[in-house]
Amino acid sequence: KAYELLAQLSTTHGRMAPPTVYRILDFLQSVGLIHRLESLNCYIGCADPTHRHEGQFFICERCGTVAEFTDSGLQARLARTAAGLGFRMGSGTIEISGLCQHCL
């Protein structure tokens, strides 16, 4: 979370203002190094930053474990469905909640 990052950075870089952290996070997201998880209101490092992709995540409701996956076929099916409905997709993150193997 942004304020957790702010607290960590303050220990090594002195006092920082929240807008500075948000600018850093925006930059990291713009270059594909992190993803924003809306349901958790946090950011997570990208599992495969070597190529641009939409984020797809399984999120454990109990322990908070997050698993990123990339399914280009899923994105293509969503784009076709959207086009069939007269909708043009923008960027988006798919977040699926459930229970991880450990919590089952």
Summary of the structure (lengths in Angstrom):
residues: 104
radius of gyration: 16.2
end to end distance: 26.2
largest distance: 52.4
contacts: 234
relative contact order: 0.16
helix: 37%
strand: 21%
